[in-house]
Amino acid sequence: MTNNDTRIELVTTVTPEHWDLLLSADPSKKLVQNYLQSGILFAQSKDGHPIAVMVLQELTSDKLEIKNIAVDPRLENHGIATRLLQDAVHFAKVHHYQQLQIGTGSTSFKQLYLYQKIGFRVTGIKRNFFVKNYGQPIHENGLLLRDMLVLTLAISDYYS
């Protein structure tokens, strides 16, 4: 997929630049390594350097999850994350998934706004997910991050 001078493509070799982006969205290298094992990594590049990444992982035969999505902080608020999410929805449709899921922190206000703007709806809470799965406390927007909110998009709703 092309967008002016940027490309979104499948990544087969994870570079240090990819790792920087992946870990900016999820600080646990162990968790990232785990979902990279069974997930598909896509990157948007500009001038040969990744500026955004997204990992998709099949949960069930009809449900796909966005495990990681990150944009270079210098390029935030340029619609890149929105385009990545739209690409994920398109990928899900083409590969016959019925639902697309994403999890985010309950204190991730900017991300929650974006996901809901695309059409995701909160469908669950994983209580104390970040407390149990991360060695160090995570503070975001002045709050201790504890819970993960699970949001789901019905692919048929997106295209109706």
LINNORPE-V397303 format. One record per backbone hydrogen bond with DSSP energy under -0.5 kcal/mol. NH is the residue of the N-H (numbers start at 1). CO is the residue of the C=O. E is the energy in kcal/mol with one decimal. If there is no record, write none. Layout:
nh=(NH | NH)
co=(CO | CO)
e=(E | E)
This chain:
nh=(3 | 6 | 7 | 8 | 9 | 9 | 11 | 12 | 15 | 19 | 20 | 21 | 22 | 23 | 24 | 24 | 25 | 25 | 26 | 29 | 32 | 33 | 34 | 35 | 36 | 37 | 38 | 39 | 40 | 41 | 42 | 43 | 44 | 45 | 45 | 46 | 47 | 49 | 51 | 52 | 53 | 54 | 55 | 56 | 57 | 59 | 60 | 63 | 64 | 65 | 66 | 67 | 67 | 68 | 70 | 72 | 75 | 76 | 78 | 83 | 84 | 85 | 86 | 87 | 88 | 89 | 90 | 91 | 92 | 93 | 94 | 95 | 96 | 97 | 98 | 99 | 100 | 101 | 102 | 103 | 104 | 106 | 108 | 109 | 112 | 113 | 114 | 115 | 116 | 117 | 118 | 119 | 120 | 121 | 123 | 124 | 126 | 127 | 129 | 130 | 131 | 132 | 133 | 134 | 139 | 140 | 143 | 145 | 146 | 148 | 149 | 150 | 151 | 151 | 152 | 153 | 155 | 155 | 156 | 157 | 158 | 159 | 160)
co=(6 | 3 | 45 | 1 | 7 | 43 | 41 | 10 | 13 | 15 | 16 | 17 | 18 | 19 | 20 | 21 | 21 | 22 | 22 | 27 | 28 | 29 | 30 | 31 | 32 | 33 | 34 | 35 | 56 | 11 | 54 | 9 | 52 | 7 | 43 | 49 | 5 | 46 | 44 | 44 | 70 | 42 | 68 | 40 | 65 | 63 | 63 | 60 | 99 | 57 | 101 | 55 | 65 | 55 | 53 | 51 | 72 | 73 | 75 | 79 | 80 | 81 | 82 | 83 | 84 | 85 | 86 | 87 | 88 | 89 | 90 | 91 | 93 | 92 | 62 | 62 | 153 | 64 | 151 | 66 | 149 | 147 | 105 | 107 | 108 | 109 | 110 | 111 | 112 | 113 | 114 | 115 | 115 | 152 | 150 | 150 | 148 | 125 | 126 | 146 | 146 | 128 | 129 | 130 | 137 | 143 | 140 | 138 | 144 | 126 | 104 | 124 | 102 | 149 | 121 | 100 | 98 | 153 | 98 | 154 | 154 | 155 | 157)
e=(-2.4 | -2.2 | -1.8 | -2.2 | -0.6 | -2.8 | -3.2 | -0.5 | -0.6 | -2.4 | -2.3 | -1.6 | -3.0 | -3.0 | -0.9 | -0.5 | -1.0 | -0.7 | -1.6 | -0.9 | -2.4 | -2.8 | -2.1 | -2.3 | -2.0 | -1.4 | -0.7 | -1.0 | -3.0 | -0.5 | -3.1 | -2.5 | -2.7 | -2.8 | -0.6 | -2.7 | -0.8 | -1.8 | -3.7 | -1.4 | -2.5 | -2.3 | -2.4 | -2.5 | -2.6 | -2.8 | -1.8 | -0.9 | -2.4 | -3.1 | -3.2 | -2.5 | -0.9 | -1.1 | -2.3 | -3.3 | -2.6 | -1.1 | -0.6 | -2.1 | -2.3 | -2.6 | -2.3 | -2.3 | -2.2 | -2.3 | -2.4 | -2.8 | -2.6 | -2.4 | -2.8 | -2.0 | -1.8 | -3.0 | -1.9 | -2.1 | -2.3 | -2.8 | -2.5 | -0.7 | -2.3 | -2.4 | -1.9 | -1.6 | -2.7 | -2.2 | -2.1 | -2.9 | -2.2 | -2.2 | -1.7 | -1.1 | -2.5 | -2.2 | -3.3 | -1.4 | -3.0 | -0.9 | -1.6 | -2.3 | -0.7 | -2.5 | -1.9 | -1.0 | -0.5 | -2.8 | -1.9 | -3.4 | -0.6 | -2.0 | -3.5 | -2.9 | -3.3 | -0.5 | -2.8 | -2.9 | -2.5 | -0.6 | -0.5 | -0.7 | -1.6 | -1.5 | -0.8)
